[in-house]
Amino acid sequence: MATGTHDYASDQRNDEILIWVNGTLKPRNEAVVSVFDSGFVLGDGVWEGIRVHHGHPAFLEAHLDRLWEGATALMIDVGLSREELSAAIYETLAANHMHDGVHIRLMVTRGVKSTPYQDPRLTIGAATVVIIAEHKEPLPSTVTEGITLFTTHVRRANPDTLDPRLNAHSKLNDITACIQAANAGADEALMLDPDGFVATCNSTHFFIVTRDNEVWTSDGRYCLHGITRANVLKVCSAAGIVAREKTFSLTDVYSAREAFVTGTFAGVVPVRTIDGRTIGDGQRGPMVTKLQELYSALLTADVDAR
């Protein structure tokens, strides 16, 4: 049984992986950054999680778009072109002889600071860029049996406080939500917006299937620009499934026919219970099953086109 969408089976091959650190491939136990690095000192950076399928990073352009949007907003100079960063990803995969069942963590921080203080002007040198590629696949039970959610009191922040559209290194808002959900015995946290409407989960995006067989997700104002989320909306449109980005409350959630979450690592994952309430019959439903198939086909088409 899964205890979160990011659960995976341990793989001993990961003990010997090479990690790309500022242009050099280093063994896992030698892949380190400075204690003065902005990411370590302040959580000052942006990142992407990328799935590898058939030897290619899936939806790479969308991930790089989001990375550059975040870096631009934070005034971080990545120091590499998109082409150079893409080549570094492929170099990392080749060095580790990776083809399928791989998950990449791409991280960019502002760089090393002269002293541990927040002012960006105290940064010395270039940005820190790290690429970690691991042999990692979701547990089969995650995509078939699904997960449980608990609605946390921790709300998504307003954009003028901590813009939820930023995929920033600082994840304390989500971490505190995850802690509360775990202490409540759930797998992940369902988070509300400042007005009490459904926003997103602590590490995935949330959807329901209504009794009219419509797919609903939040209006998007208080969640990350999710790439898998956008792809699910895309496949719904192509398949003639009514999908809406809208405002809705927990009352709508509790009476839903099905519920599911989306994310780069596990794709489309059913939700069995929320706040102790069984959603539908507590099993993966026909809509989730269909969307898993449609998303898988889109994923394959994306990498086959490379």
Beta strands, then each sheet from edge to edge (+ up, - down):
strand 1: 18-21
strand 2: 24-27
strand 3: 45-53
strand 4: 56-57
strand 5: 102-109
strand 6: 112-113
strand 7: 123-124
strand 8: 128-135
strand 9: 147-151
strand 10: 188-192
strand 11: 198-201
strand 12: 205-209
strand 13: 215-217
strand 14: 243-245
strand 15: 258-263
strand 16: 267-274
strand 17: 277-278
sheet 1: 2+ 1- 8+ 5- 3+ 4-
sheet 2: 6+ 7-
sheet 3: 11+ 10- 9- 16- 15+ 12- 13+ 14+
sheet 4: 11+ 10- 9- 16- 17+
end
